[in-house]
Amino acid sequence: MDIATAARDVLTPLGYEVLEVTVSTKGRTPRILVRVDRLDEAAVTIEDVRQASETFGLELDRLDPFDGAYDLEVESPGSSRPLSRARHFERFHDLRAKVRTHDRSFTGVIRTVENDHVTFEVDGELLPVPLQAIRSARLAEWPEEPR
Protein backbone atom coordinates (compact mmCIF):
# COMPACT_ATOMS: atom_id res chain seq x y z
CA MET A 1 0.00 0.00 0.00
CA ASP A 2 1.30 3.43 -0.80
CA ILE A 3 1.80 5.93 2.02
CA ALA A 4 -0.65 8.54 0.67
CA THR A 5 -3.42 5.93 0.45
CA ALA A 6 -2.63 4.74 3.97
CA ALA A 7 -2.84 8.35 5.24
CA ARG A 8 -6.24 8.88 3.59
CA ASP A 9 -7.56 5.53 4.84
CA VAL A 10 -6.86 6.29 8.51
CA LEU A 11 -7.32 10.08 8.62
CA THR A 12 -10.48 10.58 6.54
CA PRO A 13 -12.71 8.70 9.04
CA LEU A 14 -11.38 11.06 11.74
CA GLY A 15 -12.62 14.09 9.78
CA TYR A 16 -9.41 15.09 7.98
CA GLU A 17 -8.73 15.65 4.31
CA VAL A 18 -5.23 14.63 3.32
CA LEU A 19 -4.13 17.40 0.97
CA GLU A 20 -0.58 16.29 0.34
CA VAL A 21 1.85 13.54 1.24
CA THR A 22 5.53 13.77 0.34
CA VAL A 23 8.27 11.31 1.16
CA SER A 24 11.85 12.52 1.08
CA THR A 25 14.61 9.95 1.25
CA LYS A 26 17.46 12.46 1.17
CA GLY A 27 19.75 11.98 4.12
CA ARG A 28 19.88 9.04 6.48
CA THR A 29 16.33 9.15 7.78
CA PRO A 30 13.30 9.18 5.45
CA ARG A 31 10.95 12.12 6.08
CA ILE A 32 7.19 11.89 5.56
CA LEU A 33 5.30 15.18 5.38
CA VAL A 34 1.50 15.07 5.56
CA ARG A 35 -0.60 18.21 5.12
CA VAL A 36 -4.16 17.91 6.42
CA ASP A 37 -7.27 20.03 6.49
CA ARG A 38 -10.52 19.47 8.33
CA LEU A 39 -13.40 18.10 6.27
CA ASP A 40 -15.73 20.55 8.02
CA GLU A 41 -13.45 23.37 6.75
CA ALA A 42 -12.85 24.73 10.26
CA ALA A 43 -9.34 25.89 11.11
CA VAL A 44 -6.86 23.10 11.83
CA THR A 45 -5.85 23.25 15.49
CA ILE A 46 -2.78 21.99 17.31
CA GLU A 47 -4.99 19.22 18.71
CA ASP A 48 -5.93 18.21 15.15
CA VAL A 49 -2.26 18.00 14.17
CA ARG A 50 -1.49 15.98 17.30
CA GLN A 51 -4.35 13.55 16.70
CA ALA A 52 -3.54 13.09 13.00
CA SER A 53 0.16 12.63 13.73
CA GLU A 54 -0.42 10.11 16.51
CA THR A 55 -2.98 8.11 14.53
CA PHE A 56 -1.00 8.03 11.30
CA GLY A 57 2.22 7.30 13.21
CA LEU A 58 0.61 4.18 14.65
CA GLU A 59 -0.50 3.12 11.16
CA LEU A 60 3.03 3.63 9.81
CA ASP A 61 4.41 1.56 12.68
CA ARG A 62 1.96 -1.20 11.73
CA LEU A 63 2.80 -0.99 8.02
CA ASP A 64 6.55 -0.66 8.65
CA PRO A 65 7.31 0.91 5.22
CA PHE A 66 11.00 1.62 5.96
CA ASP A 67 13.86 -0.58 7.13
CA GLY A 68 14.80 1.79 9.93
CA ALA A 69 13.69 4.99 11.58
CA TYR A 70 11.71 7.71 9.81
CA ASP A 71 10.53 11.22 10.65
CA LEU A 72 6.82 12.01 10.41
CA GLU A 73 5.64 15.59 10.16
CA VAL A 74 1.95 16.43 10.08
CA GLU A 75 0.96 20.03 9.54
CA SER A 76 -1.88 22.28 8.52
CA PRO A 77 -1.75 23.43 4.91
CA GLY A 78 -0.70 27.00 5.70
CA SER A 79 -0.25 29.72 3.13
CA SER A 80 1.08 27.47 0.35
CA ARG A 81 -2.02 25.28 0.53
CA PRO A 82 -2.36 22.84 -2.36
CA LEU A 83 -5.56 23.18 -4.40
CA SER A 84 -6.75 20.08 -6.23
CA ARG A 85 -10.54 19.77 -6.06
CA ALA A 86 -13.22 22.14 -7.34
CA ARG A 87 -14.25 22.85 -3.74
CA HIS A 88 -10.72 24.05 -2.93
CA PHE A 89 -10.91 26.67 -5.68
CA GLU A 90 -14.46 27.67 -4.68
CA ARG A 91 -13.42 28.09 -1.07
CA PHE A 92 -10.50 30.37 -1.94
CA HIS A 93 -12.09 32.43 -4.74
CA ASP A 94 -10.75 35.97 -5.16
CA LEU A 95 -7.31 34.92 -3.92
CA ARG A 96 -4.18 34.49 -6.00
CA ALA A 97 -2.92 31.01 -6.84
CA LYS A 98 0.21 29.68 -8.53
CA VAL A 99 -0.91 27.21 -11.18
CA ARG A 100 0.83 24.70 -13.44
CA THR A 101 -1.06 23.13 -16.32
CA HIS A 102 0.19 20.71 -18.95
CA ASP A 103 1.53 23.56 -21.07
CA ARG A 104 2.02 26.67 -18.91
CA SER A 105 2.57 28.14 -15.46
CA PHE A 106 0.97 31.32 -14.17
CA THR A 107 -0.21 33.19 -11.11
CA GLY A 108 -3.79 34.38 -11.23
CA VAL A 109 -6.77 35.30 -9.09
CA ILE A 110 -9.34 32.52 -8.72
CA ARG A 111 -12.62 33.96 -10.01
CA THR A 112 -15.17 31.19 -10.62
CA VAL A 113 -15.60 27.44 -10.71
CA GLU A 114 -18.22 26.14 -13.14
CA ASN A 115 -18.68 22.92 -15.11
CA ASP A 116 -15.30 21.48 -14.10
CA HIS A 117 -13.49 24.67 -15.18
CA VAL A 118 -11.72 27.16 -12.96
CA THR A 119 -11.55 30.70 -14.28
CA PHE A 120 -8.52 32.74 -13.28
CA GLU A 121 -7.85 36.41 -13.83
CA VAL A 122 -4.34 36.76 -15.23
CA ASP A 123 -3.03 40.21 -16.18
CA GLY A 124 -6.59 41.54 -16.48
CA GLU A 125 -7.75 38.71 -18.75
CA LEU A 126 -10.07 35.84 -17.78
CA LEU A 127 -8.55 32.42 -18.37
CA PRO A 128 -10.82 29.36 -18.05
CA VAL A 129 -8.86 26.19 -17.30
CA PRO A 130 -10.31 22.67 -17.18
CA LEU A 131 -9.83 21.25 -13.70
CA GLN A 132 -8.31 18.08 -15.16
CA ALA A 133 -5.63 20.18 -16.94
CA ILE A 134 -4.30 21.59 -13.66
CA ARG A 135 -1.20 19.61 -12.71
CA SER A 136 -0.60 21.59 -9.51
CA ALA A 137 -1.96 24.68 -7.82
CA ARG A 138 -1.14 26.40 -4.55
CA LEU A 139 -2.42 29.51 -2.88
CA ALA A 140 -0.11 32.46 -3.47
CA GLU A 141 -1.65 34.45 -0.63
CA TRP A 142 -3.62 33.77 2.53
CA PRO A 143 -7.03 35.27 3.38
CA GLU A 144 -7.21 37.73 6.23
CA GLU A 145 -9.86 35.57 7.89
CA PRO A 146 -9.85 31.75 7.82
CA ARG A 147 -12.09 30.15 5.19
N, C-alpha and C positions, 0 to 999 in steps of 0.2 A: 504494500500500500504506500502511496506517495504521501509525503508529510503534509502537503496542503489539504489533501482529502481527509487525512486523519484529524487535522485541526478543525475543519468544517464539521466532521462527524461528531466530535465531542463538544464543540463550543456552540454550535447552532441551537441545540436543545436547551442550552443555558441562557439563550436570548442574545447571543452575539453573532454579528456578521463578520466573517473573516475576510478582510479586504485585501490582504497581501501576506504572502509567506515567502521569505527568501532564505536560502541556505548558502552560507559562505564557508568554503573549506580552505580559505587562505589561513596560513598559520597552523599551529599545532592542534588547536581545538576548534572543531566545527561550531559555527554560530548560526542559530535559527532565530530569525526575526519574524514576529507575527504582529500584524496591525489589525486591531479589532474595532468595531463600532457596535453600538447597541441596536438591536433590531427595532426597538421602540423609538429610535432616533434621539433619545435623551443624551446628555453629555456623558462621556465615559469617565467614570470616577476612579480613584486609586483603588477602591475596593473591587471594581470591575476588573482592573488590570491584575490585581492579586488573585482573584478567583480564576480568571482565564489562565493565568500563568501556572497556578497550582494544578488545575485540572488537566491542562494540556501537558504539563511536566510529568504527571503520573501516567498519562497515555504514552508519552515518549519512552518512559522507563519500561512500560509494558512491551512496546513495540521493539525497543532496543535497536534503533536504526544505525547506530554508529558503534565501531569497535571499542571506543574508549569514551572519555568524557566529552561533553558538549556544553555550550552556553545557550540558554534560552532567554530571549528577550521578548516580552509582550508589551505593546504600547498602544496608546490611542493613535488615531491617524494623524493628528496634528495638522499643521498648515500645508504640508505637501500631500494631502489626502489623495489617494488614488480614486479615480472615477471610472466605473466600468459598466454600471447598469443605468437604464433610463432614469430610475428614481434618484440616483446620485446627481445627475445633471439637473433634474427638476428641483431637487432640494437646494442646490447651490446656484440657481439662476441669478443672473446679474453680477456674478463674480468672474474674475479672469481665471482661465485655465490654460495650462501648457498641454498641447495636444500633438500626438504623432499619429498620422494615418499611414496607409500603405505607400503613399507617394509624396508626403510633405509633413513639415512640422510648423506649428504656429502657436502663438498665444492670442487668445481671443476671449471676449466676454460671452458667457453662456446666456443666450436669449430665450430660446424655446426648445421644447421637446415635443415632437408630434410625429406620429406614424413611423416610429423607429428611426427618426432623424433628429439630430441635435443641430440647432442653428446657432452659430457663433457670430459675433460682430468682430471683424478683423479690419483694422484701419478704416473704419467707417462703412465697410461693406458687410452685408449679411452673407454668411457662408453656411449652407445646409450640408451636413455630413451624415451619411448613414451610420448608425450606431455600430454596425458590424465592421465598418471600415476603420474604426478607431482602434489602433494598436495599443496606445497607452494615453492616459490623460491624468493630470494631477492639478489640484487647485494651485493657482499662482498667487493667491491672496486668501486671507481668512476673514470671515464676516465679523463685524463688531460684536454681534450677539450670536450665541450658539444657535445653530439650525439643526 
